[in-house]
Amino acid sequence: MSHATSRRALWMQKIADQVADTLAEKIRAGTLAPGDSPGSREALMAEFVTVGSVIDKALDDLTERGMLRPGADGAPVVADLPPRAEAFALPPTETLSDVKAVLELRLGLEAVAASLAAERRNPAQLAAIEAAAEAFAHAAPAETAQADFRFHSQIAAASGNAYMSDLLDYLGPLLIPRMRLTLPAAPGETGDRNRERSITEHAAIVAAIAAQDAEAARARMRDHLLRSLALMEQIQTAG
C-alpha cells in the first residue's frame, strides 16, 4: 500500500470516528431513542458531507460498541442502553464563537488553496470548480450548505496539495457555518441577501482561478471568508 493511500485511509478513519462520536452523543443525550434509526446511509452522507464507506465504518463501530443493533428490516437502529451515570455534561460545541474560530482557520488555509488552484488547475479541475459554483447558485435551501462545501472542496482539490485537500475533507462539517447551527439573522442581512452575495463572491473567485491570477484568487477568497467572519461577529454583537 502506498504512503498516499495509507494517509488517505487514516483520514477516512478519523472522519468515521468523528461521525460515530457525534451519533453516540445523540444517543447518550436521548436525541436518538432506543429503536430510532440514526438516519439512512444517504441522509448521513449528506449530513456529514462524506462518502458511504465512511458512514458504513461509523455505523459498524457503533454496532460493535452496542449502541446500535439490526432493526426488523436489517437496517441499524438504536439499541437499548444500560443506565449510565454521567459525571458531567460537555457544553454544546456548535456556538457562534466556535464557528468564528473555524472561519479564522479557513482564512489562511483556503486563501492559499485558491492561490495554488489558480497556478496549478487543469481544464478539468476548472470545469469542476465552475460546475460547483453553478450548483451552489441553483441549490435548494436545504442543499445550500453541502453545495457550498463542494465548491470550496473543488478548489482545494485543484490546489495540487493533497494534505490541504485531505484537511478540508476531514474538517468537512466544521467548515460551513450553516452545517453547524441555525444562525439567527444579522441586522440588515437576510438569508437571500447573504446567498446572493456568496454567489457573487464565488463568481469572482472562479474568474480569478480561470485567469490563473494567483494573487487575485487569494484576495477574493480572503474577502469572501472575511465577510462571513464579520457576519458572525455582527450576529454575536446583536445577540
Backbone as a ProteinNet text record, in pm:
[ID]
protein_1_A
[PRIMARY]
MSHATSRRALWMQKIADQVADTLAEKIRAGTLAPGDSPGSREALMAEFVTVGSVIDKALDDLTERGMLRPGADGAPVVADLPPRAEAFALPPTETLSDVKAVLELRLGLEAVAASLAAERRNPAQLAAIEAAAEAFAHAAPAETAQADFRFHSQIAAASGNAYMSDLLDYLGPLLIPRMRLTLPAAPGETGDRNRERSITEHAAIVAAIAAQDAEAARARMRDHLLRSLALMEQIQTAG
[TERTIARY]
85.3	0	88.6	60.3	142.3	122.5	220.8	211.1	86.6	56	-61.2	-189.8	-195.3	-314.9	-330.6	-219.8	-225.5	-270.3	-220.1	-256.3	-404.8	-454.8	-597.2	-683.8	-640.1	-715.6	-721.9	-612.4	-609.3	-707.1	-709.4	-804.2	-948	-976.9	-1113	-1155.6	-1060.7	-1092	-1121.1	-1046.2	-1069.8	-1205.9	-1246.3	-1378.9	-1486.6	-1466.5	-1562.4	-1572.7	-1460.2	-1462	-1541.6	-1525.8	-1598.2	-1748.7	-1788.1	-1929.6	-1984	-1910.5	-1955.1	-1968.8	-1873.2	-1878.7	-1997.8	-2027.7	-2142.2	-2273.1	-2287.6	-2408.5	-2416.4	-2301.9	-2300.1	-2349.3	-2308.6	-2353.4	-2504.2	-2558	-2703.2	-2775.4	-2717.3	-2778.4	-2773.2	-2659	-2644.6	-2736.6	-2754.1	-2837	-2985.8	-3020.3	-3160.3	-3222.6	-3142.8	-3194	-3232.7	-3153.4	-3188.5	-3225	-3350.9	-3400.6	-3389.8	-3395.7	-3393.4	-3499.7	-3458.7	-3549	-3545.5	-3489.5	-3480.8	-3373.2	-3395.3	-3291.1	-3194.4	-3064	-2970.3	-2977.1	-3053.1	-3063	-3021.8	-3077.9	-3038.6	-2894.5	-2834.4	-2696.5	-2683.1	-2779.1	-2774.9	-2791.8	-2883.5	-2905.4	-2781.9	-2716.4	-2595.9	-2481	-2472.1	-2369.1	-2387.7	-2513.2	-2540.3	-2515.3	-2557.7	-2542.4	-2396.2	-2312.4	-2171.9	-2080.4	-2140	-2065.7	-1948	-1979.5	-1874.6	-1926.3	-1845.9	-1879.1	-1941.2	-2003.2	-2074	-1985.7	-1862.1	-1773.8	-1741.9	-1734.6	-1709.3	-1829.7	-1950.1	-2071.8	-2080.5	-2048.8	-2051.3	-1957.4	-1837.1	-1740.4	-1795.7	-1856.1	-1909.8	-2022.9	-2112.9	-2225	-2176.5	-2078	-2021.3	-1957.6	-1888.9	-1824.8	-1928.3	-2037.4	-2142.2	-2211.7	-2223.4	-2281.3	-2189.7	-2060.2	-1964.1	-1963.3	-1990.3	-1994.2	-2127.7	-2222	-2350.4	-2449	-2421.5	-2510.9	-2612.9	-2583.5	-2678.1	-2699	-2812	-2841.1	-2920.3	-2925.5	-3005.7	-3154.3	-3226.3	-3370	-3442.9	-3575	-3656.5	-3621.7	-3585.6	-3552.1	-3402.1	-3327.6	-3183	-3104.9	-3173.3	-3105.2	-3077.8	-2970.8	-2937.4	-3035.3	-3064.2	-3144.3	-3073.5	-3113.4	-3051	-3087.8	-2986	-3007.3	-3052.5	-3110.6	-3142.1	-3011.6	-2982.8	-2857.5	-2879	-2783.3	-2795.2	-2785.9	-2849.4	-2839.1	-2692.8	-2661.5	-2523.6	-2519.6	-2441.9	-2427.9	-2332.1	-2374.4	-2290.9	-2222.9	-2092.2	-2019.9	-2036.8	-2041.6	-2061.8	-2109.3	-2162.9	-2208.9	-2122.2	-2074.7	-1995.7	-2085.4	-2037.8	-2119	-2131.9	-2235.7	-2250.8	-2131.1	-2087.3	-1974.1	-2018.9	-2145.5	-2192	-2239.6	-2146.9	-2175.9	-2118.5	-2164	-2111.4	-1960.8	-1914.1	-1770.7	-1692.4	-1747.6	-1682.2	-1677.6	-1788.3	-1793.6	-1694	-1683.6	-1586.1	-1444	-1414.9	-1280.6	-1248.1	-1346.9	-1324.5	-1306.9	-1384.1	-1368.2	-1229	-1175.8	-1040.3	-938.2	-961.3	-874	-883.1	-1003.9	-1024.4	-956.8	-948	-890.6	-753.7	-667	-533.4	-531.7	-599.1	-595.1	-653.2	-772.1	-841.1	-791.9	-737.3	-677.5	-557.5	-477.7	-363.6	-412.3	-516.8	-570.2	-616.4	-684.9	-732.5	-615.7	-511.5	-393.2	-324.3	-307.7	-245.2	-331.2	-463.2	-553.9	-540.7	-526.4	-510	-381.8	-277.4	-149.8	-147.9	-217.7	-197	-315.5	-431.6	-551.2	-535.9	-599.9	-606.5	-748.2	-774.1	-907.9	-1020.4	-994.9	-1099.3	-1128.9	-1026.1	-1046	-1118.3	-1082.5	-1153.4	-1300.6	-1328.7	-1467.8	-1543.2	-1476.3	-1540.6	-1569.7	-1477.4	-1499	-1615.5	-1618.4	-1727.6	-1861.5	-1864	-1988.1	-2034.8	-1940.4	-1976.2	-2032.8	-1975	-2027.1	-2168.5	-2190.4	-2323.3	-2423.6	-2380.4	-2469.4	-2509.7	-2414.6	-2447.8	-2550.3	-2532.4	-2622.4	-2766	-2784.1	-2918.6	-2964	-2889.6	-2923.5	-3050.5	-3128.3	-3243.9	-3193.5	-3273.4	-3227	-3168.5	-3229.4	-3180.7	-3048	-3011.1	-2888.8	-2776	-2802.2	-2705.4	-2573.4	-2579.6	-2456.7	-2367.3	-2426.3	-2347.1	-2289.2	-2368.8	-2321.1	-2206.3	-2215.3	-2108	-1979.8	-1993.2	-1874.6	-1811.1	-1894.2	-1840	-1760.8	-1808.2	-1736.3	-1596.7	-1590.5	-1461.1	-1372.6	-1433.7	-1358	-1295.3	-1367.4	-1313.4	-1193.1	-1195.9	-1081.3	-961.2	-983.5	-872.9	-815.8	-902.2	-855.1	-769.1	-804	-728.1	-597.2	-576.7	-453.5	-331.7	-354.3	-243.9	-172.7	-227.2	-168.5	-261.2	-220.6	-307.1	-334.3	-237.2	-258	-366.9	-365.6	-465.8	-604.7	-613.3	-741.5	-792.3	-702	-741.4	-787.3	-720.5	-758.6	-898.4	-929.9	-1064.2	-1168.4	-1135.5	-1227.5	-1248.5	-1141.1	-1150.5	-1234.9	-1212.7	-1287.6	-1433.6	-1454.9	-1588.9	-1698.6	-1777.5	-1893.7	-1859.8	-1734.9	-1697.8	-1676.4	-1662.8	-1617.9	-1727.9	-1849.5	-1956.5	-2047.2	-2056.4	-2135.7	-2276.8	-2341.8	-2481.1	-2493.7	-2383.9	-2388.9	-2387.8	-2343.9	-2318	-2431.2	-2497.8	-2608	-2694.7	-2818.9	-2908.9	-2880	-2827.8	-2783.6	-2901.5	-2908.3	-3008.9	-2973.6	-3071.5	-3047.2	-2968	-2869.5	-2796.4	-2874.4	-2861.1	-2932.4	-2899.1	-3003.7	-2983.6	-2928.3	-2921.1	-2859.9	-2957.1	-3046.4	-3140.8	-3070.3	-3133.6	-3076.1	-3058.1	-3157.8	-3148.9	-3036.3	-3020.9	-2915.9	-2778.3	-2764.2	-2635.9	-2602.5	-2701.8	-2679.9	-2638.3	-2706.8	-2673.9	-2530.2	-2488.3	-2351.7	-2251.2	-2286.7	-2198.2	-2183.5	-2294.5	-2289.3	-2196.2	-2207.8	-2122.4	-1976.1	-1950.6	-1813	-1755.2	-1836.1	-1789.8	-1749.9	-1832.7	-1803.6	-1670.8	-1641.5	-1515.3	-1396.9	-1413.9	-1307.4	-1283.5	-1391.8	-1379.8	-1310.5	-1347.2	-1287.1	-1136.5	-1094	-950.9	-876.9	-938.6	-875.8	-871.3	-976.5	-979.5	-870.9	-846.7	-745	-604.5	-596.6	-469	-397.5	-479.4	-428.6	-424.6	-309.3	-296.8	-325.5	-274.6	-294.3	-441	-506.9	-649.1	-731.7	-698.5	-771.8	-756.9	-634.7	-611.3	-695	-691.7	-763	-913.7	-966.9	-1113.1	-1160.5	-1082.8	-1121.3	-1114	-1009.2	-995.5	-1110.6	-1146.6	-1259.1	-1388.4	-1408.2	-1528.4	-1539.1	-1429.6	-1431.8	-1433.7	-1369.6	-1374.4	-1516.5	-1592.9	-1732.7	-1812	-1787.3	-1855.4	-1817.3	-1689.9	-1644.4	-1707.3	-1715.2	-1778.8	-1926.1	-1992	-2131.9	-2147.9	-2057.5	-2062.6	-2047.9	-1954.1	-1931.3	-2051.7	-2114.9	-2232.9	-2348	-2366.7	-2472.6	-2443.9	-2317.5	-2281.2	-2303.9	-2269	-2287.6	-2434.9	-2514.1	-2659.1	-2725.9	-2669.2	-2728.7	-2700.7
-118.9	0	123.5	220.7	339	428.7	520.6	616	701.9	747.4	832.1	758.5	629.5	550.7	532	506.5	488.2	616.2	729.5	857.5	885.5	856.9	880	787.1	661.3	567.3	616.3	675.4	728.7	844	934.2	1045.3	994.2	896	843.6	780.7	712.6	652.9	760.7	870.5	979.9	1043.4	1057.1	1111.5	1016	885.6	785.5	794.5	813	827.8	951.4	1059.3	1183.2	1161.8	1093.6	1065.7	977.3	871.6	779.3	852	937.2	1010	1105	1170.5	1261.7	1186	1072.5	992.3	934.6	894.8	840.7	943.8	1070.9	1176.5	1197.4	1185.8	1198.9	1085.4	966.3	851.4	869.7	910.9	930.7	1042	1145.2	1258.3	1228.4	1117.8	1083.2	1144.9	1219.6	1275.5	1163	1055.6	931.6	829.1	787.9	695.6	551.6	453.5	312.9	284	215.4	183.7	284.6	403.6	505.2	468.4	509.9	496.7	613.8	590.3	702.7	785.8	736.7	803	707	725.3	639.9	668.9	577.1	595.1	723.4	745.8	863.6	991.2	988.2	1107.6	1140.9	1038.6	1061.6	1110	1059.4	1109.1	1258	1300.5	1442.8	1525.4	1473.3	1548.3	1573.2	1469.7	1481.7	1512.9	1529.2	1565.1	1470.3	1342.1	1242.5	1128.5	1026.7	916.9	800.2	709.1	597.7	506.2	483	392.7	445.6	578.9	638.6	616.8	636.6	613.8	467.8	375.4	232.5	201	259.4	237	288.3	407.4	466.7	381	335.7	253.7	117.7	59.9	-66.8	-49	63.9	91.8	101.8	173.5	188.9	56.3	-28.6	-161.6	-245.2	-239.2	-313.4	-263	-135.6	-76.6	-101.3	-167.3	-199.5	-85.4	19.3	134.9	125	43.7	16.2	-134.3	-173.6	-314.2	-322.2	-438.2	-451.5	-437.9	-361.2	-347.7	-458.9	-447.9	-552.3	-570.5	-461.8	-470.8	-486.7	-507.1	-523.5	-394.3	-281.3	-151.8	-122.8	-52.6	-28.9	65.5	33.5	120.5	130.7	228.3	249.1	133.8	80.3	-30.4	22.7	-68	-32.5	-26	89.9	107.9	94.7	37	29.9	169.8	192.3	323.5	358	485.3	528.3	659.1	660.4	782.9	876.2	999.4	1097.6	1185.4	1188	1270.8	1417.9	1447.6	1584.4	1582.3	1693.7	1705.7	1808.2	1770.7	1864.3	1974.5	2097.8	2206.4	2190.3	2247.5	2239.4	2303.9	2243.6	2299.1	2382.5	2370.7	2440.9	2580.4	2666.4	2802.4	2898.8	3023.3	3124.4	3141.7	3137.4	3152	3039	2918.3	2803.3	2816.8	2861.7	2881.1	2988.7	3095.9	3201.8	3145.8	3058.8	3001.8	2919.3	2845	2764.9	2855.8	2964.8	3058.4	3121.3	3148.9	3203.2	3102.4	2974.3	2870.2	2867.4	2881.1	2877.1	2992.5	3109	3227.1	3197.7	3139.3	3109.6	2992.6	2886.7	2763.2	2780.8	2837.9	2842.8	2956.3	3062.3	3165.9	3108.9	3028.6	2963.4	2862.1	2786.7	2687.4	2754	2867.6	2937.4	2987.4	3039.1	3086.7	2973.7	2860.1	2745	2690.4	2690.7	2641.8	2727.1	2858.5	2946.6	2913	2876.7	2844.7	2706	2609.2	2469.4	2400.3	2462	2390.7	2350.6	2236.6	2195.1	2220.9	2204.3	2235.3	2157	2030.8	1950.7	2002.9	2041.3	2094.5	2228.4	2314.3	2441.4	2417.2	2321	2289.4	2241.1	2163.1	2113.8	2228.3	2324	2440.7	2523.9	2545.7	2623.6	2553.8	2421.8	2346.4	2354	2349.5	2358	2495.1	2601.1	2736.4	2748.5	2689.9	2693	2613.8	2499.1	2416.5	2491.2	2563.2	2641.9	2749.6	2814.6	2923.8	2876.3	2748.3	2696.7	2592.3	2577.8	2476.7	2514.1	2413	2434.6	2475.2	2548.2	2594	2483.4	2364.8	2255.5	2199.1	2229.9	2174.4	2276.8	2399.7	2507.5	2479.5	2430.8	2407.6	2305.5	2194	2091.6	2144.4	2225.1	2280.5	2377.7	2454.7	2547.6	2471	2364.2	2283.8	2224.5	2174.5	2114.5	2217	2342.3	2447.1	2466.1	2481.2	2502.6	2377.6	2260.5	2136.1	2120.2	2160.6	2151.3	2242.7	2358	2449.4	2387.6	2327.7	2262.7	2148	2071.6	1960.6	2011.3	2129.7	2186.7	2250.2	2262.4	2323.7	2236.4	2107.8	2015.8	1975.9	2017.2	1984.2	1884.3	1757.8	1653	1673.2	1725.6	1748.1	1852.6	1957.4	2062.5	2008.3	1930.4	1872.6	1775.6	1692	1596.9	1667.9	1779.1	1852.7	1910	1963.9	2016.9	1905.2	1787.8	1674.2	1630.7	1631.9	1588.5	1685.9	1816.2	1915.5	1921.5	1887.6	1877.4	1958.5	1897.1	1965.2	2088	2102.8	2221	2343.2	2322	2430.4	2529.1	2481.8	2568.7	2600.6	2726.4	2760	2705.5	2706	2659.8	2512.6	2436.2	2294.6	2276.4	2375.8	2358.3	2407.7	2512.6	2563.6	2651.7	2670.8	2760.2	2900.7	2983.2	3115.2	3211.5	3293.5	3399.6	3503.6	3580.7	3681.7	3798.1	3844	3964	4084.9	4198.5	4318.8	4351.9	4366.6	4403.6	4293.2	4169.5	4060.1	3943	3941.5	3831.8	3712.1	3595	3475.2	3490.8	3549.1	3566.9	3662.2	3769.9	3866.3	3804.5	3730.4	3665	3564.3	3490	3391.9	3461.1	3572.1	3645.7	3698	3746.6	3796.8	3682	3565	3449.1	3406.4	3410	3373.5	3468.4	3597.3	3696.7	3675	3647.9	3626.2	3498.1	3392.5	3268.9	3295.5	3374.3	3403.9	3477.9	3568.5	3642.7	3549.8	3454.6	3357	3270.7	3224.1	3140.4	3217.4	3344.2	3424.1	3438.1	3458.3	3471.9	3340.6	3229	3098.6	3070.4	3104.2	3083.2	3165.7	3287.6	3375.5	3339.7	3240	3197.4	3313.7	3397.7	3511.9	3471.6	3423.4	3368.1	3471.5	3592.9	3695.3	3736.5	3749.8	3784.8	3672.8	3547.6	3434.9	3433.5	3457.3	3462.2	3574.7	3693.3	3808	3787.4	3734.1	3714.8	3610.6	3502.5	3403	3462.8	3539	3601.7	3699.2	3780.2	3872.9	3797.1	3686.4	3604.3	3553.2	3501.9	3445.8	3555.1	3668.4	3780.3	3832.4	3832.2	3875.9	3779.7	3650.4	3552.1	3572.8	3600.7	3623.2	3749.5	3854.5	3978.7	3955.9	3869.4	3837.6	3767.9	3673.7	3606.5	3706.1	3799	3898.8	3992	4024.7	4110.8	4040.9	3912.9	3835.1	3823.6	3796.9	3781.9	3911.2	4024.1	4153	4184.2	4151	4177.9	4091.2	3969.3	3877.7	3920.5
0	0	0	-87	-97.1	22.9	41.2	152.4	138.9	13.2	-9.5	25	-13.9	16.5	166.6	235	379.5	448.3	400.5	461.1	441.1	321.3	295.6	381	395.2	478.6	622.2	669.6	805.6	820.4	721.4	725.8	726.8	641.1	633.4	766.2	832.6	961.7	1066.2	1059.1	1153.6	1131.5	1005.2	977	1028.7	1007.8	1057.8	1209.4	1277.2	1423	1463.3	1387.5	1416.3	1400.5	1293.3	1271.2	1383.3	1417.3	1522.9	1656	1689.1	1816.5	1820.9	1708.3	1703.5	1724.1	1656.2	1673.4	1814.9	1870.4	2006.7	2107	2088.3	2178.7	2168.9	2046.7	2029.8	2101.3	2096	2163	2314.1	2366.1	2511.1	2560.9	2478.9	2519.2	2506.2	2440.6	2422.1	2298.3	2221.2	2096.5	2001	2003.7	1934.6	2040.9	2043.5	2145.8	2097.6	2191.1	2150.5	2044.9	1940.2	1830.3	1717.4	1742.9	1638	1536	1414.6	1312.2	1325.7	1313.2	1315.6	1188.1	1090.3	961	851.1	734.2	621.6	583	513.4	468.2	385.7	296.9	210.3	291.4	390.4	473	555.7	608.9	688.4	600.6	478.6	386	361.6	344.3	320.2	446.3	560.3	685.5	719.1	701.7	740.1	621.3	504.9	383.8	362.9	351.3	333.3	247.7	231.3	140.7	216.8	142.4	203.8	285.1	240	313.1	452.2	465.8	596.9	688.2	633.7	713.3	755.1	665	698.2	814.5	811.3	919.7	1052	1049	1171.7	1229.4	1144.5	1190.9	1242.9	1176	1223.1	1360.7	1379.6	1508.2	1619.4	1592.9	1695.3	1723.4	1622.9	1643.9	1732.6	1706.8	1788.7	1932.8	1950.3	2085.5	2155.8	2086.2	2146.6	2146.9	2072.9	2071.6	1959.3	1858.4	1750.5	1740.3	1685.4	1659	1529.6	1465.3	1343.4	1375.1	1294.6	1309.5	1237.3	1231.9	1169	1022.4	956.6	813.9	790.6	899.9	888	898.3	884.1	896.1	1043.4	1075.8	1216.4	1284.8	1409.9	1496.1	1630.4	1710.5	1840.5	1935	2000.7	2094.4	2230.1	2311.3	2449.7	2527.3	2583.4	2655.4	2805.1	2876.3	3022.1	3081.8	3197.6	3262.1	3287.6	3270.6	3288.8	3365.7	3470.8	3549	3477.5	3457.4	3390.8	3494.8	3493.4	3588.4	3554.1	3425.5	3381.6	3237.9	3194.3	3056.4	2985.7	2868.6	2791.5	2737.2	2734.7	2679.3	2529.1	2470.7	2325.3	2256.5	2144.6	2071.1	1952.3	1916	1797.7	1835.1	1874.4	1914.2	1812.3	1819.7	1729.8	1747.7	1871.1	1896.1	1830.4	1835.5	1775.2	1623	1564.1	1419.7	1377.7	1457.1	1426.8	1427.2	1522.8	1530.9	1406.7	1357	1236.8	1114.5	1108.6	998.6	998.9	1116.6	1125.8	1071.9	1099.2	1044.5	892.5	841.3	696.6	625.3	689.8	626	565.5	647.6	598.7	502.4	538.8	461.5	322.1	313.5	184.9	95.7	154	71.2	-4.7	63.8	-0.8	-104	-71	-164.4	-293.6	-283	-401.9	-485.8	-418.8	-489.7	-566.5	-499.9	-564.7	-677.4	-657.5	-762	-887.6	-870.6	-985.9	-1062.9	-989.9	-1053.7	-1118	-1053.9	-1090.5	-1156.5	-1154.3	-1200.9	-1347	-1380.6	-1520.1	-1570.9	-1700	-1752.6	-1684.6	-1654.2	-1589.4	-1449.4	-1375.8	-1241.2	-1244.5	-1341.1	-1355	-1385.9	-1473	-1506.7	-1383.3	-1297.3	-1175	-1078.9	-1068.8	-983	-1035.5	-1165.4	-1226.7	-1206.4	-1221.1	-1202.2	-1057.5	-963.8	-822	-788.4	-846.3	-824.1	-880.1	-996.9	-1058.7	-975.7	-922.9	-840.2	-713.9	-653.7	-534	-567.6	-681.4	-719.9	-738.9	-773.8	-800.9	-699.1	-590.1	-490.1	-414	-377.6	-290.9	-152.8	-75.1	56.6	143.5	141.8	226.2	177.1	52.5	-5.9	-15.6	30.7	12.8	83.5	206.8	283.6	215.6	170.2	103.7	-28	-101.4	-227.3	-202.8	-96.1	-60.2	-28.7	48.9	82.1	-43.4	-135.2	-257.1	-338.4	-341.7	-413.3	-353.6	-222.1	-156.1	-167.4	-163.9	-173.9	-312.3	-416.4	-552.6	-570.4	-506.4	-514	-444.6	-328.2	-257	-339.3	-405.2	-487.9	-603.3	-656.4	-767.7	-722.6	-591.6	-540.9	-568.3	-590.4	-611.5	-483.8	-370	-239.8	-170.4	-168.3	-113.5	34.6	107.5	250.3	272.8	192.8	205.5	173.7	67.1	28.7	135.4	189.1	293.3	420	454	575.1	560.6	443	421.1	428.2	371	377.8	522.7	600.9	740.2	821.8	800	876	831.4	702.5	645.4	710.3	798.9	855.4	938.1	980.4	1057.7	969.3	838.1	752	715.2	703.6	658.6	776.6	817.2	936.4	933.8	816.2	811.7	843.9	835.7	870.9	1022.8	1095.5	1237	1325	1283.4	1363.2	1276.5	1319.7	1250	1299.1	1210.4	1251.5	1258.8	1363.8	1366.2	1261.3	1221.2	1119.3	1177	1101.2	1140.5	1092	1161.1	1117	972.2	889.1	750.1	662.3	712	634.6	630.6	530.6	516.6	455	466	406.7	256.7	188.1	43.3	6.2	81.4	50.1	71.6	179.2	207.5	97	52.5	-54.5	-184	-217.6	-339.5	-334.6	-218.2	-204.5	-217.1	-162.1	-174.1	-319.6	-393.9	-535.8	-610.8	-583.4	-648.5	-612	-485.1	-439.6	-498.7	-506.1	-568.8	-714.8	-785	-925.7	-940	-846.9	-851.6	-827.1	-736.7	-709.8	-833.1	-894.8	-1014.7	-1127.4	-1144.5	-1251.5	-1231.1	-1106.2	-1078.5	-1104.5	-1065.7	-1090.4	-1240.2	-1311.8	-1456.4	-1525.6	-1475.7	-1533.8	-1486	-1397.9	-1339.2	-1269.9	-1204.5	-1127.5	-980.9	-936.8	-801.6	-693.9	-710.8	-608.1	-598.7	-713.8	-712	-649.9	-681	-623.1	-471	-424.6	-280	-217	-278.6	-223.1	-224	-334.3	-343.3	-241.2	-222.1	-122.5	17.7	43.4	175.4	201.2	101.2	116.4	146.4	75.4	93.1	236.7	289.5	424.2	530.7	503.1	597.9	613.8	504.4	516.6	604.8	588.3	673.4	819.7	843.6	980.8	1038.1	956.8	1002.6	1033.6	954.1	979.4	1113.3	1142.9	1273.3	1387.3	1371.9	1476.7	1492	1380.1	1383.4	1455.6	1425.7	1492	1640.3	1676.1	1817	1893.1	1832	1898	1915.5	1811	1817.9	1922.7	1945.6	2043.5	2185.1
[MASK]
+++++++++++++++++++++++++++++++++++++++++++++++++++++++++++++++++++++++++++++++++++++++++++++++++++++++++++++++++++++++++++++++++++++++++++++++++++++++++++++++++++++++++++++++++++++++++++++++++++++++++++++++++++++++++++++++++++++++++++++++

